[in-house]
Amino acid sequence: MTPLRRFDHVGIAVHDTERALEYFVGRLGLTLTGSEEIPVPRVRLTYLDAGGGVAIQLVEPLDAESAIAVHLAEHGEGLHHIAFAVADVPASAAELADPGSPEVTVGSGRGRPSAFVPGLLHHGVRVEVTATE
């Protein structure tokens, strides 16, 4: 069984990062630690320090046809995924995938490989694995 090294971050789908920052930084007092734009899928990822080595990742679509834009249209803003650090992203995602799921697609965030675990949402939660730092 793939060892999950630690909880890494929670991803929150948002329509507008700047507006979300007004709440998470302005009201909750969290610290903004970085932001990046990913070309595939075309999204803006913004990271906030949630303490204890855990981050909140705001995920804003930059393409109206992207999977995250579709998710927002169907479900609105809120929890998108939870992520765990692992030693081997492709092997871990494949091992945790539901039988018969599509192949693992490895992407990147914060300069580290990451992948969503293919298959159904379990208990309404999408799981991502990301490389340990």
N, CA, C and O of each residue as an XYZ file, in Angstrom:
532
protein
N       0.848     -1.193      0.000
C       0.000      0.000      0.000
C       0.882      1.241      0.000
O       1.879      1.310      0.719
N       0.509      2.200     -0.799
C       1.236      3.461     -0.900
C       1.195      4.208      0.427
O       0.116      4.483      0.950
N       2.370      4.539      0.976
C       2.336      5.337      2.206
C       2.074      6.810      1.897
O       2.776      7.430      1.097
N       1.053      7.350      2.546
C       0.799      8.781      2.439
C       1.694      9.435      3.483
O       1.544      9.181      4.678
N       2.616     10.269      3.039
C       3.620     10.836      3.947
C       3.026     11.872      4.900
O       3.347     11.894      6.088
N       2.155     12.729      4.361
C       1.538     13.764      5.186
C       0.436     14.437      4.386
O       0.392     14.329      3.161
N      -0.452     15.130      5.083
C      -1.457     15.951      4.417
C      -0.730     17.161      3.854
O       0.037     17.799      4.574
N      -0.952     17.496      2.580
C      -0.216     18.579      1.936
C      -1.048     19.847      1.787
O      -0.636     20.919      2.230
N      -2.223     19.726      1.161
C      -3.065     20.908      0.979
C      -4.508     20.540      0.690
O      -4.835     19.396      0.376
N      -5.354     21.543      0.808
C      -6.745     21.427      0.406
C      -6.942     22.418     -0.735
O      -6.548     23.579     -0.631
N      -7.554     21.958     -1.822
C      -7.814     22.809     -2.975
C      -9.228     23.334     -2.944
O     -10.179     22.573     -2.768
N      -9.369     24.645     -3.117
C     -10.673     25.293     -3.112
C     -10.881     25.953     -4.473
O     -10.096     26.808     -4.884
N     -11.935     25.552     -5.162
C     -12.263     26.140     -6.458
C     -12.884     27.517     -6.246
O     -13.816     27.676     -5.457
N     -12.354     28.510     -6.964
C     -12.870     29.883     -6.847
C     -13.050     30.487     -8.235
O     -12.338     30.139     -9.178
N     -14.015     31.399     -8.344
C     -14.212     32.126     -9.596
C     -13.179     33.235     -9.760
O     -12.735     33.513    -10.874
N     -12.796     33.869     -8.652
C     -11.943     35.057     -8.687
C     -10.978     35.016     -7.505
O     -11.386     35.177     -6.355
N      -9.709     34.802     -7.793
C      -8.695     34.693     -6.747
C      -8.613     35.945     -5.895
O      -8.541     35.852     -4.669
N      -8.625     37.115     -6.521
C      -8.496     38.362     -5.752
C      -9.631     38.516     -4.751
O      -9.417     38.938     -3.615
N     -10.809     38.180     -5.171
C     -11.967     38.265     -4.264
C     -11.829     37.262     -3.122
O     -12.140     37.575     -1.973
N     -11.363     36.060     -3.442
C     -11.170     35.032     -2.410
C     -10.092     35.465     -1.409
O     -10.197     35.183     -0.215
N      -9.063     36.147     -1.900
C      -7.991     36.603     -1.007
C      -8.488     37.648     -0.011
O      -7.969     37.749      1.101
N      -9.488     38.418     -0.410
C     -10.060     39.392      0.521
C     -10.547     38.683      1.789
O     -10.422     39.215      2.892
N     -11.094     37.497      1.625
C     -11.582     36.746      2.773
C     -10.452     35.987      3.471
O     -10.232     36.158      4.670
N      -9.738     35.148      2.715
C      -8.751     34.263      3.334
C      -7.570     35.013      3.949
O      -7.068     34.614      4.999
N      -7.124     36.090      3.309
C      -6.033     36.892      3.857
C      -6.583     38.040      4.699
O      -6.161     38.251      5.836
N      -7.536     38.780      4.118
C      -8.068     39.965      4.786
C      -8.850     39.680      6.048
O      -8.701     40.393      7.040
N      -9.685     38.650      6.033
C     -10.527     38.358      7.201
C      -9.951     37.276      8.095
O      -9.972     37.401      9.319
N      -9.426     36.192      7.478
C      -8.903     35.093      8.290
C      -7.457     35.321      8.726
O      -6.988     34.702      9.681
N      -6.753     36.208      8.026
C      -5.372     36.509      8.397
C      -4.345     35.494      7.927
O      -3.221     35.481      8.428
N      -4.711     34.631      6.962
C      -3.742     33.681      6.435
C      -2.690     34.414      5.612
O      -2.946     35.502      5.098
N      -1.516     33.821      5.489
C      -0.410     34.427      4.756
C      -0.360     33.883      3.337
O      -0.348     32.670      3.130
N      -0.330     34.778      2.368
C      -0.160     34.409      0.962
C       1.298     34.003      0.774
O       2.203     34.778      1.086
N       1.535     32.783      0.262
C       2.909     32.308      0.089
C       3.344     32.216     -1.364
O       4.535     32.064     -1.636
N       2.407     32.303     -2.306
C       2.797     32.250     -3.708
C       1.616     32.038     -4.620
O       0.524     31.668     -4.188
N       1.859     32.283     -5.898
C       0.836     32.100     -6.916
C       1.529     31.734     -8.215
O       2.638     32.194     -8.486
N       0.878     30.911     -9.010
C       1.437     30.527    -10.308
C       0.307     30.229    -11.279
O      -0.802     29.882    -10.873
N       0.599     30.367    -12.556
C      -0.345     29.983    -13.601
C       0.189     28.738    -14.272
O       1.351     28.683    -14.674
N      -0.663     27.745    -14.390
C      -0.315     26.471    -15.010
C      -0.917     26.469    -16.421
O      -2.096     26.784    -16.584
N      -0.125     26.118    -17.441
C      -0.665     26.144    -18.807
C      -1.643     25.009    -19.122
O      -2.569     25.206    -19.909
N      -1.458     23.824    -18.527
C      -2.350     22.696    -18.791
C      -2.608     21.981    -17.479
O      -1.667     21.410    -16.929
N      -3.817     21.973    -16.941
C      -4.940     22.783    -17.393
C      -4.675     24.243    -17.065
O      -3.941     24.552    -16.127
N      -5.260     25.121    -17.824
C      -4.996     26.555    -17.673
C      -5.709     27.082    -16.429
O      -6.894     27.412    -16.461
N      -4.942     27.152    -15.322
C      -5.487     27.593    -14.042
C      -4.477     28.477    -13.321
O      -3.278     28.432    -13.596
N      -4.980     29.270    -12.406
C      -4.136     30.016    -11.469
C      -4.225     29.296    -10.139
O      -5.318     29.050     -9.630
N      -3.070     28.957     -9.574
C      -2.992     28.317     -8.269
C      -2.372     29.314     -7.307
O      -1.280     29.825     -7.552
N      -3.061     29.587     -6.225
C      -2.581     30.543     -5.227
C      -2.527     29.819     -3.890
O      -3.483     29.155     -3.489
N      -1.390     29.957     -3.205
C      -1.134     29.201     -1.992
C      -1.162     30.087     -0.756
O      -0.602     31.183     -0.742
N      -1.828     29.589      0.284
C      -1.914     30.270      1.570
C      -1.403     29.328      2.643
O      -1.700     28.134      2.615
N      -0.643     29.851      3.582
C      -0.121     29.049      4.686
C      -1.227     28.820      5.703
O      -1.737     29.765      6.306
N      -1.595     27.551      5.889
C      -2.639     27.204      6.852
C      -2.040     26.699      8.163
O      -2.776     26.274      9.054
N      -0.722     26.741      8.290
C      -0.044     26.297      9.503
C       0.271     24.820      9.479
O      -0.394     24.046      8.790
N       1.273     24.431     10.220
C       1.638     23.022     10.341
C       2.106     22.379      9.055
O       1.993     21.163      8.901
N       2.631     23.168      8.121
C       3.095     22.615      6.851
C       1.986     22.321      5.865
O       2.231     21.690      4.837
N       0.773     22.761      6.151
C      -0.379     22.527      5.281
C      -0.734     23.832      4.575
O      -0.646     24.912      5.160
N      -1.134     23.718      3.319
C      -1.506     24.900      2.539
C      -2.970     24.828      2.128
O      -3.564     23.752      2.055
N      -3.527     25.989      1.864
C      -4.794     26.099      1.159
C      -4.421     26.549     -0.240
O      -3.676     27.514     -0.413
N      -4.936     25.854     -1.227
C      -4.653     26.171     -2.624
C      -5.948     26.681     -3.253
O      -6.928     25.944     -3.356
N      -5.946     27.942     -3.669
C      -7.086     28.486     -4.399
C      -6.886     28.145     -5.863
O      -5.816     28.399     -6.418
N      -7.900     27.572     -6.498
C      -7.804     27.120     -7.884
C      -8.801     27.924     -8.708
O     -10.012     27.771     -8.552
N      -8.289     28.780     -9.585
C      -9.128     29.620    -10.447
C      -8.934     29.228    -11.903
O      -7.802     29.227    -12.388
N     -10.012     28.894    -12.619
C      -9.862     28.553    -14.034
C      -9.521     29.796    -14.856
O     -10.032     30.886    -14.598
N      -8.652     29.614    -15.845
C      -8.312     30.689    -16.777
C      -8.819     30.372    -18.172
O      -8.505     31.072    -19.135
N      -9.608     29.307    -18.271
C     -10.188     28.845    -19.531
C     -11.615     28.387    -19.222
O     -11.817     27.500    -18.393
N     -12.583     28.980    -19.876
C     -13.993     28.684    -19.599
C     -14.372     27.238    -19.906
O     -15.415     26.772    -19.448
N     -13.556     26.525    -20.664
C     -13.856     25.141    -21.034
C     -13.113     24.128    -20.175
O     -13.293     22.924    -20.362
N     -12.295     24.573    -19.251
C     -11.478     23.658    -18.450
C     -12.339     22.860    -17.477
O     -13.480     23.225    -17.191
N     -11.779     21.773    -16.978
C     -12.489     20.917    -16.025
C     -12.854     21.688    -14.756
O     -13.924     21.472    -14.186
N     -11.983     22.574    -14.316
C     -12.277     23.335    -13.098
C     -13.406     24.339    -13.346
O     -14.210     24.593    -12.450
N     -13.474     24.911    -14.551
C     -14.572     25.821    -14.893
C     -15.898     25.055    -14.916
O     -16.919     25.561    -14.448
N     -15.880     23.848    -15.455
C     -17.071     23.005    -15.482
C     -17.480     22.644    -14.049
O     -18.662     22.681    -13.708
N     -16.500     22.297    -13.219
C     -16.771     21.985    -11.810
C     -17.435     23.173    -11.118
O     -18.420     23.002    -10.400
N     -16.906     24.367    -11.330
C     -17.487     25.568    -10.719
C     -18.915     25.803    -11.202
O     -19.785     26.167    -10.412
N     -19.158     25.598    -12.494
C     -20.506     25.799    -13.043
C     -21.504     24.810    -12.437
O     -22.661     25.155    -12.199
N     -21.052     23.586    -12.192
C     -21.932     22.551    -11.656
C     -22.098     22.611    -10.142
O     -23.181     22.342     -9.623
N     -21.017     22.967     -9.428
C     -21.026     22.856     -7.965
C     -20.819     24.173     -7.226
O     -21.038     24.244     -6.016
N     -20.404     25.207     -7.933
C     -20.091     26.469     -7.272
C     -18.739     26.413     -6.570
O     -18.024     25.413     -6.642
N     -18.410     27.491     -5.900
C     -17.131     27.564     -5.212
C     -17.117     26.631     -4.002
O     -18.158     26.340     -3.413
N     -15.936     26.176     -3.650
C     -15.793     25.337     -2.465
C     -14.750     24.262     -2.654
O     -13.911     24.329     -3.552
N     -14.820     23.263     -1.783
C     -13.841     22.184     -1.781
C     -13.740     21.536     -3.159
O     -14.747     21.125     -3.736
N     -12.528     21.448     -3.678
C     -12.288     20.776     -4.939
C     -11.526     19.471     -4.719
O     -11.866     18.446     -5.311
N     -10.487     19.506     -3.864
C      -9.709     18.298     -3.606
C      -8.908     18.411     -2.319
O      -8.711     19.498     -1.774
N      -8.449     17.244     -1.846
C      -7.477     17.195     -0.769
C      -6.239     16.503     -1.327
O      -6.348     15.625     -2.183
N      -5.069     16.896     -0.846
C      -3.829     16.362     -1.403
C      -2.913     15.833     -0.309
O      -2.796     16.402      0.777
N      -2.271     14.722     -0.643
C      -1.319     14.086      0.259
C       0.039     13.989     -0.418
O       0.122     13.758     -1.625
N       1.102     14.165      0.360
C       2.454     14.018     -0.159
C       2.823     12.538     -0.198
O       2.538     11.784      0.733
N       3.459     12.144     -1.292
C       3.906     10.760     -1.480
C       5.304     10.778     -2.102
O       5.751     11.803     -2.616
N       5.976      9.648     -2.048
C       7.330      9.555     -2.611
C       7.295      9.406     -4.131
O       8.144      9.972     -4.821
N       6.332      8.658     -4.664
C       6.280      8.367     -6.102
C       4.874      8.679     -6.614
O       3.950      7.884     -6.438
N       4.722      9.843     -7.248
C       3.404     10.321     -7.677
C       2.716      9.374     -8.658
O       1.598      8.941     -8.379
N       3.338      9.028     -9.809
C       2.610      8.164    -10.758
C       2.231      6.803    -10.174
O       1.113      6.330    -10.375
N       3.158      6.175     -9.453
C       2.872      4.856     -8.888
C       1.789      4.946     -7.819
O       0.910      4.086     -7.757
N       1.843      5.967     -6.985
C       0.849      6.122     -5.922
C      -0.537      6.375     -6.495
O      -1.508      5.756     -6.060
N      -0.642      7.285     -7.473
C      -1.944      7.592     -8.078
C      -2.522      6.352     -8.750
O      -3.717      6.082     -8.639
N      -1.667      5.594     -9.453
C      -2.143      4.379    -10.125
C      -2.608      3.330     -9.116
O      -3.627      2.671     -9.324
N      -1.862      3.180     -8.029
C      -2.225      2.184     -7.014
C      -3.529      2.547     -6.310
O      -4.310      1.661     -5.962
N      -3.768      3.831     -6.098
C      -4.970      4.275     -5.388
C      -6.191      4.397     -6.299
O      -7.310      4.558     -5.811
N      -5.991      4.322     -7.606
C      -7.083      4.493     -8.573
C      -8.098      3.354     -8.484
O      -7.774      2.232     -8.095
N      -9.326      3.679     -8.855
C     -10.357      2.652     -8.951
C     -10.036      1.722    -10.122
O      -9.481      2.176    -11.123
N     -10.368      0.438    -10.023
C     -10.157     -0.489    -11.142
C     -10.839      0.024    -12.406
O     -11.974      0.499    -12.362
N     -10.139     -0.077    -13.523
C     -10.693      0.332    -14.804
C     -10.659      1.832    -15.060
O     -11.219      2.300    -16.051
N     -10.010      2.595    -14.180
C      -9.930      4.055    -14.351
C      -8.968      4.417    -15.470
O      -8.123      3.608    -15.855
N      -9.095      5.637    -15.996
C      -8.142      6.083    -17.007
C      -6.735      6.132    -16.429
O      -6.543      6.089    -15.213
N      -5.756      6.222    -17.326
C      -4.370      6.317    -16.890
C      -4.134      7.589    -16.094
O      -4.870      8.567    -16.224
N      -3.111      7.559    -15.280
C      -2.720      8.702    -14.459
C      -2.111      9.777    -15.347
O      -1.283      9.484    -16.209
N      -2.525     11.022    -15.133
C      -1.933     12.163    -15.817
C      -1.189     12.978    -14.771
O      -1.794     13.479    -13.824
N       0.117     13.110    -14.939
C       0.931     13.838    -13.973
C       1.074     15.281    -14.435
O       1.427     15.552    -15.583
N       0.795     16.196    -13.520
C       0.951     17.623    -13.771
C       1.960     18.196    -12.803
O       2.871     17.499    -12.357
N       1.798     19.470    -12.478
C       2.746     20.115    -11.584
C       2.078     21.240    -10.827
O       1.131     21.861    -11.309
N       2.577     21.486     -9.656
C       2.159     22.617     -8.841
C       3.284     22.912     -7.865
O       3.825     21.994     -7.249
N       3.634     24.147     -7.720
C       4.772     24.554     -6.890
C       6.051     23.859     -7.313
O       6.930     23.603     -6.489
N       6.156     23.553     -8.605
C       7.357     22.912     -9.121
C       7.500     21.451     -8.738
O       8.576     20.873     -8.895
N       6.428     20.845     -8.237
C       6.468     19.437     -7.841
C       5.463     18.649     -8.668
O       4.369     19.141     -8.944
N       5.820     17.436     -9.064
C       4.853     16.594     -9.768
C       3.641     16.318     -8.883
O       3.759     16.167     -7.667
N       2.472     16.256     -9.524
C       1.239     15.931     -8.806
C       0.269     15.269     -9.776
O       0.388     15.416    -10.993
N      -0.694     14.537     -9.217
C      -1.698     13.871    -10.054
C      -2.954     13.630     -9.238
O      -2.890     13.313     -8.051
N      -4.099     13.786     -9.895
C      -5.352     13.395     -9.260
C      -5.470     11.881     -9.372
O      -5.098     11.293    -10.388
N      -5.984     11.264     -8.333
C      -6.208      9.824     -8.348
C      -7.394      9.568     -9.269
O      -8.491     10.066     -9.017
N      -7.181      8.788    -10.346
C      -8.277      8.538    -11.281
C      -9.398      7.708    -10.660
O      -9.166      6.867     -9.792
N     -10.608      7.966    -11.125
C     -11.752      7.183    -10.681
C     -12.834      8.045    -10.094
O     -12.847      9.265    -10.260
N     -13.727      7.401     -9.415
C     -14.875      8.065     -8.815
C     -14.452      8.909     -7.621
O     -13.419      8.667     -6.997
N     -15.275      9.903     -7.322
C     -15.081     10.628     -6.072
C     -15.572      9.705     -4.957
O     -16.635      9.095     -5.073
N     -14.813      9.608     -3.904
C     -15.217      8.793     -2.768
C     -15.662      9.723     -1.658
O     -14.892     10.562     -1.190
N     -16.903      9.572     -1.241
C     -17.502     10.415     -0.206
C     -17.488     11.877     -0.627
O     -17.392     12.773      0.211
N     -17.588     12.114     -1.955
C     -17.650     13.466     -2.490
C     -16.324     14.185     -2.545
O     -16.295     15.398     -2.756
N     -15.204     13.462     -2.358
C     -13.891     14.106     -2.299
C     -12.975     13.577     -3.395
O     -12.842     12.368     -3.584
N     -12.350     14.498     -4.109
C     -11.320     14.190     -5.100
C      -9.991     14.178     -4.344
O      -9.738     15.058     -3.521
N      -9.138     13.178     -4.621
C      -7.846     13.070     -3.952
C      -6.731     13.312     -4.957
O      -6.768     12.830     -6.089
N      -5.752     14.064     -4.516
C      -4.550     14.337     -5.313
C      -3.350     13.833     -4.525
O      -3.343     13.878     -3.295
N      -2.339     13.355     -5.238
C      -1.056     13.031     -4.609
C      -0.017     13.951     -5.210
O      -0.052     14.256     -6.402
N       0.907     14.390     -4.374
C       1.944     15.325     -4.806
C       3.283     14.876     -4.231
O       3.337     14.254     -3.170
N       4.357     15.195     -4.937
C       5.685     14.775     -4.496
C       6.063     15.452     -3.186
O       5.739     16.616     -2.953
N       6.747     14.706     -2.345
C       7.223     15.286     -1.096
C       8.283     16.337     -1.414
O       8.984     16.247     -2.423
N       8.385     17.322     -0.546
C       9.377     18.386     -0.773
C      10.728     17.936     -0.305
O      11.699     18.686     -0.408
